[in-house]
Amino acid sequence: MPRRRWALLAVFVAWTTYVWVTRITNTWGSGIETTGAKVFSTVLSGVMLAFAVGGVVVLVQTWKRPLAVGAARFLQVFCGVTVVVWVVRAVQIIASDHDVPFKVVHVVLGVISIALAAAVWRTAAPVAGRRSPDRPVTGGPDRSLADAGDGGRR
């Protein structure tokens, strides 16, 4: 993977880690949130941190090698989940009774996360669209999968 794209992924992983570790710390330090809300926030943060760990694995794999199809698809899922989480969270936060500075800070965190996710998606998309070398070709644009097993006879 080219160094600039690798660095972009490293920033996305570091940012994701920072945001969600901070969320866990703030959640359990809060005297306002219920235990249920704290558990939910911790589980969501854990999921996002698991994606960040997967991002570290991709970083290690691509230090001296090109991005593999499976890794690119993983990055697309990571990016997609990031966007969905932040869109949902932004709507929840804006609709909540928090003060304006809190809302602004969290929307900005979401915008940065979504922008990084979009940039990483653009890096992964060309590779993710390729066929894995270990997967057999079946079907085709003008053949159904049911026709693929007929040895090419019609």
N, CA, C and O of each residue as an XYZ file, in Angstrom:
616
protein
N       0.857     -1.173      0.000
C       0.000      0.000      0.000
C       0.903      1.236      0.000
O       1.858      1.304      0.774
N       0.611      2.197     -0.850
C       1.426      3.419     -0.858
C       1.436      4.084      0.522
O       0.449      4.031      1.257
N       2.549      4.701      0.855
C       2.743      5.278      2.201
C       1.663      6.295      2.573
O       1.216      6.315      3.720
N       1.240      7.127      1.644
C       0.217      8.135      1.977
C      -1.099      7.471      2.350
O      -1.771      7.904      3.286
N      -1.467      6.429      1.629
C      -2.707      5.711      1.946
C      -2.571      4.942      3.247
O      -3.519      4.850      4.027
N      -1.378      4.385      3.480
C      -1.113      3.676      4.729
C      -1.220      4.655      5.895
O      -1.802      4.327      6.929
N      -0.661      5.853      5.734
C      -0.719      6.869      6.784
C      -2.160      7.313      7.044
O      -2.541      7.548      8.191
N      -2.948      7.426      5.993
C      -4.361      7.776      6.146
C      -5.086      6.721      6.974
O      -5.857      7.054      7.874
N      -4.841      5.459      6.671
C      -5.454      4.386      7.449
C      -4.976      4.427      8.896
O      -5.763      4.196      9.814
N      -3.703      4.717      9.108
C      -3.165      4.814     10.468
C      -3.856      5.938     11.242
O      -4.159      5.777     12.424
N      -4.106      7.063     10.593
C      -4.802      8.172     11.248
C      -6.237      7.764     11.586
O      -6.721      8.059     12.679
N      -6.918      7.092     10.663
C      -8.293      6.632     10.901
C      -8.347      5.675     12.093
O      -9.227      5.793     12.945
N      -7.416      4.736     12.153
C      -7.366      3.773     13.257
C      -7.061      4.487     14.571
O      -7.707      4.215     15.583
N      -6.095      5.389     14.568
C      -5.739      6.122     15.789
C      -6.904      6.995     16.256
O      -7.212      7.036     17.447
N      -7.543      7.683     15.330
C      -8.679      8.535     15.665
C      -9.816      7.703     16.264
O     -10.384      8.069     17.292
N     -10.139      6.592     15.620
C     -11.202      5.716     16.115
C     -10.880      5.234     17.527
O     -11.743      5.227     18.404
N      -9.640      4.836     17.732
C      -9.212      4.366     19.056
C      -9.357      5.478     20.089
O      -9.901      5.255     21.170
N      -8.880      6.655     19.766
C      -8.962      7.789     20.688
C     -10.418      8.093     21.061
O     -10.743      8.234     22.240
N     -11.279      8.191     20.066
C     -12.674      8.570     20.299
C     -13.369      7.557     21.198
O     -14.059      7.939     22.143
N     -13.193      6.265     20.912
C     -13.965      5.263     21.635
C     -13.358      4.902     22.989
O     -14.093      4.515     23.897
N     -12.055      5.016     23.149
C     -11.469      4.846     24.496
C     -11.918      6.012     25.377
O     -12.244      5.821     26.549
N     -11.935      7.211     24.814
C     -12.417      8.380     25.551
C     -13.881      8.198     25.934
O     -14.289      8.570     27.034
N     -14.664      7.631     25.038
C     -16.090      7.400     25.330
C     -16.253      6.460     26.523
O     -17.092      6.702     27.391
N     -15.464      5.402     26.571
C     -15.551      4.472     27.704
C     -15.179      5.182     29.006
O     -15.864      5.040     30.019
N     -14.101      5.939     28.966
C     -13.657      6.675     30.155
C     -14.730      7.658     30.628
O     -15.040      7.717     31.818
N     -15.290      8.421     29.704
C     -16.329      9.393     30.063
C     -17.601      8.713     30.567
O     -18.248      9.196     31.496
N     -17.949      7.596     29.948
C     -19.160      6.885     30.342
C     -19.085      6.418     31.788
O     -19.998      6.672     32.573
N     -18.013      5.744     32.138
C     -17.919      5.173     33.483
C     -17.575      6.221     34.532
O     -17.710      5.961     35.727
N     -17.132      7.401     34.106
C     -16.892      8.500     35.042
C     -18.123      9.366     35.248
O     -18.118     10.274     36.079
N     -19.173      9.087     34.494
C     -20.392      9.892     34.554
C     -21.283      9.450     35.711
O     -21.494      8.259     35.938
N     -21.794     10.431     36.429
C     -22.756     10.145     37.475
C     -24.184     10.305     36.983
O     -25.133     10.089     37.736
N     -24.337     10.681     35.725
C     -25.656     10.958     35.157
C     -26.225      9.731     34.435
O     -27.420      9.455     34.543
N     -25.396      9.002     33.711
C     -25.870      7.876     32.906
C     -26.296      6.698     33.781
O     -25.718      6.444     34.838
N     -27.313      5.992     33.316
C     -27.751      4.785     34.015
C     -26.755      3.662     33.731
O     -25.940      3.760     32.814
N     -26.828      2.615     34.516
C     -25.948      1.466     34.294
C     -26.195      0.865     32.919
O     -25.251      0.479     32.230
N     -27.451      0.785     32.519
C     -27.784      0.259     31.189
C     -27.167      1.075     30.075
O     -26.647      0.524     29.105
N     -27.225      2.396     30.213
C     -26.629      3.283     29.211
C     -25.118      3.117     29.185
O     -24.502      3.143     28.119
N     -24.523      2.946     30.361
C     -23.073      2.740     30.433
C     -22.671      1.434     29.752
O     -21.680      1.385     29.024
N     -23.444      0.384     29.993
C     -23.141     -0.914     29.367
C     -23.297     -0.802     27.849
O     -22.444     -1.286     27.106
N     -24.374     -0.173     27.384
C     -24.581     -0.014     25.945
C     -23.429      0.757     25.316
O     -22.893      0.349     24.286
N     -23.046      1.874     25.936
C     -21.936      2.678     25.407
C     -20.633      1.896     25.382
O     -19.836      2.031     24.454
N     -20.421      1.083     26.398
C     -19.198      0.287     26.463
C     -19.180     -0.792     25.381
O     -18.149     -1.038     24.756
N     -20.330     -1.431     25.166
C     -20.408     -2.464     24.115
C     -20.188     -1.828     22.738
O     -19.415     -2.346     21.931
N     -20.861     -0.716     22.474
C     -20.673     -0.022     21.194
C     -19.210      0.383     21.022
O     -18.633      0.200     19.950
N     -18.619      0.930     22.072
C     -17.209      1.316     22.018
C     -16.326      0.103     21.767
O     -15.362      0.177     21.005
N     -16.654     -1.012     22.407
C     -15.886     -2.252     22.195
C     -15.946     -2.727     20.758
O     -14.944     -3.188     20.210
N     -17.117     -2.619     20.143
C     -17.255     -3.001     18.731
C     -16.373     -2.107     17.863
O     -15.656     -2.595     16.989
N     -16.427     -0.818     18.101
C     -15.614      0.106     17.307
C     -14.116     -0.120     17.548
O     -13.310     -0.006     16.624
N     -13.752     -0.437     18.788
C     -12.342     -0.729     19.081
C     -11.908     -2.040     18.434
O     -10.753     -2.175     18.031
N     -12.811     -2.997     18.331
C     -12.484     -4.248     17.628
C     -12.199     -3.958     16.151
O     -11.277     -4.532     15.572
N     -12.985     -3.074     15.547
C     -12.700     -2.667     14.163
C     -11.342     -1.973     14.081
O     -10.597     -2.183     13.125
N     -11.018     -1.149     15.075
C      -9.713     -0.478     15.082
C      -8.578     -1.500     15.170
O      -7.550     -1.340     14.512
N      -8.758     -2.547     15.976
C      -7.740     -3.612     16.060
C      -7.602     -4.287     14.696
O      -6.490     -4.577     14.255
N      -8.728     -4.535     14.028
C      -8.667     -5.077     12.669
C      -7.929     -4.143     11.730
O      -7.207     -4.593     10.840
N      -8.108     -2.839     11.924
C      -7.374     -1.855     11.127
C      -5.880     -1.934     11.375
O      -5.088     -1.766     10.448
N      -5.481     -2.189     12.629
C      -4.053     -2.362     12.941
C      -3.513     -3.598     12.222
O      -2.396     -3.580     11.706
N      -4.299     -4.658     12.190
C      -3.877     -5.871     11.472
C      -3.640     -5.547     10.000
O      -2.641     -5.974      9.422
N      -4.552     -4.795      9.396
C      -4.378     -4.401      7.987
C      -3.130     -3.529      7.836
O      -2.384     -3.680      6.868
N      -2.901     -2.630      8.774
C      -1.691     -1.791      8.717
C      -0.427     -2.649      8.723
O       0.497     -2.400      7.949
N      -0.385     -3.647      9.584
C       0.785     -4.529      9.658
C       0.939     -5.311      8.358
O       2.044     -5.437      7.831
N      -0.174     -5.837      7.842
C      -0.127     -6.626      6.609
C       0.324     -5.805      5.410
O       0.963     -6.332      4.500
N      -0.003     -4.531      5.405
C       0.265     -3.706      4.218
C       1.502     -2.830      4.361
O       1.738     -1.953      3.530
N       2.288     -3.059      5.399
C       3.497     -2.254      5.573
C       4.411     -2.374      4.359
O       4.936     -1.373      3.870
N       4.596     -3.589      3.876
C       5.488     -3.808      2.718
C       4.788     -4.536      1.571
O       5.416     -4.869      0.566
N       3.486     -4.782      1.726
C       2.745     -5.513      0.695
C       1.537     -4.707      0.250
O       1.086     -3.808      0.960
N       1.013     -5.028     -0.928
C      -0.200     -4.325     -1.377
C      -1.416     -4.761     -0.551
O      -1.395     -5.807      0.098
N      -2.441     -3.967     -0.587
C      -3.689     -4.247      0.109
C      -4.369     -5.438     -0.554
O      -4.595     -5.435     -1.764
N      -4.694     -6.456      0.240
C      -5.370     -7.653     -0.277
C      -6.870     -7.391     -0.394
O      -7.402     -6.491      0.256
N      -7.545     -8.181     -1.223
C      -8.976     -8.017     -1.450
C      -9.752     -8.166     -0.140
O     -10.616     -7.342      0.162
N      -9.456     -9.197      0.633
C     -10.166     -9.414      1.895
C      -9.966     -8.275      2.870
O     -10.906     -7.871      3.555
N      -8.753     -7.754      2.941
C      -8.458     -6.629      3.830
C      -9.200     -5.372      3.360
O      -9.705     -4.604      4.179
N      -9.261     -5.169      2.063
C      -9.981     -4.007      1.523
C     -11.472     -4.102      1.843
O     -12.106     -3.100      2.175
N     -12.021     -5.297      1.745
C     -13.440     -5.470      2.079
C     -13.682     -5.244      3.570
O     -14.689     -4.650      3.955
N     -12.761     -5.716      4.407
C     -12.865     -5.444      5.839
C     -12.871     -3.938      6.086
O     -13.683     -3.441      6.866
N     -11.970     -3.210      5.426
C     -11.909     -1.759      5.606
C     -13.217     -1.101      5.187
O     -13.650     -0.135      5.815
N     -13.849     -1.607      4.138
C     -15.125     -1.042      3.718
C     -16.203     -1.259      4.782
O     -17.021     -0.373      5.032
N     -16.201     -2.431      5.402
C     -17.161     -2.680      6.483
C     -16.870     -1.742      7.654
O     -17.791     -1.146      8.213
N     -15.606     -1.608      8.025
C     -15.183     -0.705      9.099
C     -15.673      0.712      8.800
O     -16.239      1.371      9.672
N     -15.458      1.172      7.590
C     -15.883      2.521      7.202
C     -17.405      2.653      7.226
O     -17.937      3.647      7.719
N     -18.090      1.667      6.704
C     -19.554      1.695      6.682
C     -20.154      1.728      8.078
O     -21.076      2.497      8.347
N     -19.631      0.896      8.961
C     -20.116      0.886     10.345
C     -19.840      2.234     11.008
O     -20.683      2.748     11.743
N     -18.673      2.801     10.754
C     -18.337      4.110     11.321
C     -19.353      5.163     10.900
O     -19.831      5.932     11.733
N     -19.681      5.201      9.628
C     -20.637      6.191      9.123
C     -22.012      5.976      9.758
O     -22.637      6.932     10.216
N     -22.478      4.745      9.788
C     -23.802      4.465     10.366
C     -23.844      4.858     11.842
O     -24.784      5.517     12.287
N     -22.834      4.455     12.592
C     -22.801      4.783     14.028
C     -22.850      6.289     14.235
O     -23.604      6.774     15.080
N     -22.054      7.035     13.473
C     -22.004      8.478     13.699
C     -23.250      9.205     13.205
O     -23.648     10.205     13.801
N     -23.862      8.737     12.153
C     -25.108      9.368     11.706
C     -26.189      9.159     12.769
O     -26.905     10.095     13.125
N     -26.302      7.938     13.268
C     -27.298      7.651     14.307
C     -26.989      8.446     15.571
O     -27.883      9.062     16.152
N     -25.732      8.436     15.999
C     -25.342      9.160     17.223
C     -25.571     10.676     17.067
O     -26.034     11.332     18.001
N     -25.254     11.216     15.912
C     -25.436     12.659     15.703
C     -26.908     13.032     15.829
O     -27.244     14.033     16.462
N     -27.781     12.235     15.234
C     -29.215     12.512     15.341
C     -29.658     12.416     16.801
O     -30.398     13.273     17.282
N     -29.210     11.383     17.500
C     -29.574     11.235     18.914
C     -29.077     12.418     19.741
O     -29.807     12.945     20.580
N     -27.859     12.823     19.508
C     -27.271     13.915     20.294
C     -27.964     15.242     19.984
O     -28.266     16.011     20.896
N     -28.214     15.509     18.719
C     -28.890     16.755     18.351
C     -30.293     16.805     18.941
O     -30.748     17.865     19.372
N     -30.980     15.670     18.965
C     -32.347     15.616     19.493
C     -32.393     15.584     21.021
O     -33.467     15.731     21.605
N     -31.260     15.398     21.669
C     -31.236     15.287     23.135
C     -31.334     16.659     23.795
O     -31.370     17.691     23.124
N     -31.376     16.645     25.119
C     -31.464     17.907     25.855
C     -30.100     18.397     26.340
O     -30.026     19.181     27.286
N     -29.020     17.942     25.701
C     -27.681     18.435     26.034
C     -27.549     19.890     25.599
O     -28.300     20.369     24.749
N     -26.588     20.580     26.192
C     -26.359     21.974     25.819
C     -25.681     22.056     24.446
O     -25.130     21.070     23.956
N     -25.730     23.231     23.843
C     -25.241     23.433     22.476
C     -23.751     23.089     22.311
O     -23.408     22.411     21.343
N     -22.855     23.519     23.203
C     -21.447     23.158     23.015
C     -21.212     21.632     22.958
O     -20.396     21.156     22.169
N     -21.922     20.887     23.787
C     -21.819     19.422     23.773
C     -22.236     18.887     22.405
O     -21.558     18.034     21.830
N     -23.339     19.386     21.896
C     -23.840     18.953     20.588
C     -22.839     19.278     19.487
O     -22.571     18.444     18.622
N     -22.286     20.488     19.517
C     -21.329     20.910     18.487
C     -20.091     20.022     18.516
O     -19.649     19.541     17.473
N     -19.530     19.801     19.698
C     -18.328     18.972     19.819
C     -18.576     17.577     19.273
O     -17.747     17.046     18.534
N     -19.701     16.978     19.624
C     -19.963     15.608     19.181
C     -20.281     15.515     17.689
O     -19.925     14.532     17.040
N     -20.934     16.512     17.155
C     -21.165     16.515     15.704
C     -19.836     16.681     14.969
O     -19.623     16.047     13.936
N     -18.952     17.511     15.478
C     -17.626     17.671     14.859
C     -16.844     16.358     14.929
O     -16.201     15.974     13.952
N     -16.889     15.663     16.070
C     -16.236     14.348     16.170
C     -16.780     13.406     15.104
O     -16.025     12.676     14.461
N     -18.097     13.431     14.925
C     -18.722     12.579     13.911
C     -18.317     12.952     12.498
O     -18.053     12.077     11.673
N     -18.266     14.236     12.216
C     -17.877     14.695     10.872
C     -16.443     14.272     10.556
O     -16.155     13.820      9.448
N     -15.550     14.420     11.527
C     -14.157     13.997     11.311
C     -14.097     12.493     11.070
O     -13.398     12.035     10.166
N     -14.825     11.723     11.876
C     -14.833     10.267     11.712
C     -15.374      9.860     10.346
O     -14.818      8.983      9.685
N     -16.457     10.500      9.931
C     -17.060     10.178      8.629
C     -16.131     10.588      7.491
O     -16.014      9.860      6.505
N     -15.472     11.731      7.607
C     -14.539     12.165      6.560
C     -13.366     11.193      6.435
O     -12.965     10.844      5.325
N     -12.823     10.761      7.556
C     -11.730      9.776      7.512
C     -12.215      8.454      6.923
O     -11.517      7.830      6.123
N     -13.413      8.032      7.323
C     -13.970      6.785      6.790
C     -14.167      6.872      5.273
O     -13.883      5.915      4.553
N     -14.643      8.000      4.799
C     -14.846      8.179      3.359
C     -13.524      8.123      2.608
O     -13.444      7.539      1.527
N     -12.493      8.726      3.176
C     -11.176      8.712      2.528
C     -10.599      7.299      2.497
O     -10.030      6.888      1.486
N     -10.738      6.564      3.576
C     -10.239      5.181      3.601
C     -11.065      4.308      2.646
O     -10.514      3.435      1.976
N     -12.366      4.535      2.583
C     -13.227      3.790      1.647
C     -12.713      3.973      0.217
O     -12.615      3.006     -0.539
N     -12.385      5.218     -0.150
C     -11.879      5.481     -1.511
C     -10.576      4.746     -1.772
O     -10.306      4.352     -2.906
N      -9.768      4.557     -0.743
C      -8.518      3.815     -0.880
C      -8.793      2.324     -1.076
O      -8.126      1.661     -1.870
N      -9.775      1.810     -0.350
C     -10.056      0.368     -0.367
C     -10.925     -0.058     -1.550
O     -10.810     -1.191     -2.015
N     -11.779      0.814     -2.037
C     -12.782      0.443     -3.039
C     -12.208     -0.208     -4.307
O     -12.741     -1.232     -4.735
N     -11.157      0.329     -4.924
C     -10.657     -0.309     -6.147
C     -10.172     -1.742     -5.907
O     -10.343     -2.607     -6.766
N      -9.574     -1.991     -4.758
C      -9.070     -3.326     -4.437
C     -10.221     -4.246     -4.053
O     -10.242     -5.411     -4.451
N     -11.176     -3.736     -3.284
C     -12.306     -4.553     -2.825
C     -13.163     -5.033     -3.988
O     -13.833     -6.059     -3.876
N     -13.154     -4.312     -5.097
C     -13.945     -4.691     -6.256
C     -13.352     -5.828     -7.065
O     -14.007     -6.365     -7.958
N     -12.123     -6.196     -6.763
C     -11.485     -7.295     -7.493
C     -11.967     -8.638     -6.969
O     -12.444     -8.745     -5.839
N     -11.836     -9.649     -7.798
C     -12.160    -11.010     -7.393
C     -10.975    -11.569     -6.626
O      -9.827    -11.391     -7.032
N     -11.252    -12.245     -5.515
C     -10.180    -12.889     -4.759
C      -9.548    -13.969     -5.612
O     -10.266    -14.690     -6.306
N      -8.215    -14.110     -5.586
C      -7.570    -15.118     -6.410
C      -7.930    -16.545     -5.998
O      -7.787    -17.461     -6.808
N      -8.388    -16.760     -4.773
C      -8.717    -18.100     -4.312
C     -10.179    -18.470     -4.549
O     -10.589    -19.574     -4.192
N     -10.981    -17.574     -5.145
C     -12.391    -17.870     -5.395
C     -12.581    -18.246     -6.856
O     -12.092    -17.545     -7.742
N     -13.283    -19.343     -7.121
C     -13.527    -19.742     -8.506
C     -14.520    -18.806     -9.184
O     -15.369    -18.195     -8.535
N     -14.395    -18.711    -10.478
C     -15.330    -17.909    -11.255
C     -16.593    -18.722    -11.438
O     -16.548    -19.863    -11.899
N     -17.715    -18.135    -11.077
C     -19.000    -18.798    -11.291
C     -19.958    -17.800    -11.883
O     -19.930    -16.611    -11.565
N     -20.793    -18.300    -12.738
C     -21.774    -17.419    -13.349
C     -21.112    -16.375    -14.216
O     -20.037    -16.611    -14.768
N     -21.715    -15.274    -14.335
C     -21.196    -14.173    -15.121
C     -22.297    -13.180    -15.348
O     -23.428    -13.394    -14.911
N     -21.991    -12.095    -16.024
C     -23.013    -11.072    -16.195
C     -24.205    -11.549    -17.017
O     -25.319    -11.056    -16.841
N     -23.975    -12.506    -17.914
C     -25.085    -12.968    -18.738
C     -25.432    -14.436    -18.466
O     -26.184    -15.049    -19.224
N     -24.884    -14.994    -17.385
C     -25.188    -16.378    -17.021
C     -25.600    -16.425    -15.564
O     -25.001    -15.755    -14.723
N     -26.603    -17.199    -15.267
C     -27.001    -17.357    -13.858
C     -26.061    -18.346    -13.208
O     -25.353    -19.078    -13.898
N     -26.047    -18.376    -11.890
C     -25.219    -19.334    -11.165
C     -25.673    -20.758    -11.458
O     -24.856    -21.679    -11.449
N     -26.945    -20.951    -11.715
C     -27.448    -22.298    -12.041
C     -26.853    -22.792    -13.351
O     -26.626    -23.992    -13.504
N     -26.596    -21.895    -14.301
C     -26.020    -22.277    -15.588
C     -24.502    -22.489    -15.498
O     -23.917    -23.095    -16.396
N     -23.870    -22.012    -14.455
C     -22.415    -22.058    -14.354
C     -21.893    -23.474    -14.233
O     -20.762    -23.748    -14.634
N     -22.692    -24.380    -13.687
C     -22.238    -25.759    -13.517
C     -22.426    -26.635    -14.734
O     -22.156    -27.833    -14.661
N     -22.877    -26.090    -15.851
C     -23.153    -26.923    -17.027
C     -21.946    -27.052    -17.944
O     -22.073    -27.527    -19.073
N     -20.761    -26.628    -17.465
C     -19.550    -26.765    -18.261
C     -19.521    -25.880    -19.483
O     -18.743    -26.132    -20.403
N     -20.341    -24.855    -19.521
C     -20.335    -23.928    -20.634
C     -21.268    -24.348    -21.747
O     -21.401    -23.641    -22.746
N     -21.926    -25.507    -21.587
C     -22.876    -25.967    -22.618
C     -24.236    -25.310    -22.415
O     -24.678    -25.122    -21.282
N     -24.876    -24.971    -23.484
C     -26.226    -24.379    -23.418
C     -27.137    -25.064    -24.362
O     -28.313    -24.710    -24.452
